[in-house]
Amino acid sequence: MSGPVSDEEKKREQDMLQHLVDVAFHEGVLVAIEEARKLNEPFLLDAFHDLLVDKLHDELVARDKIKQAE
């Protein structure tokens, strides 16, 4: 088990998540997912997935980046 995460590490993770969100909006969700996978950091991939599912889905639909499921 690892110890507590430093503020610096939390900031880096938040910056990476914001970068992936920006990629999703500007280049597409699939490009952002592929970039997240290439980082080879399972925590970030999982956090990005949660962010997409929980917070970005409606915004991506509104911006015509993805289609609403029927």
ABEGO torsion letter per residue (X at the ends): XBBBBBAAAAAAAAAAAAAAAAAAAAAEAAAAAAAAAAAGBAAAAAAAAAAAAAAAAAAAAAAGABBBBX
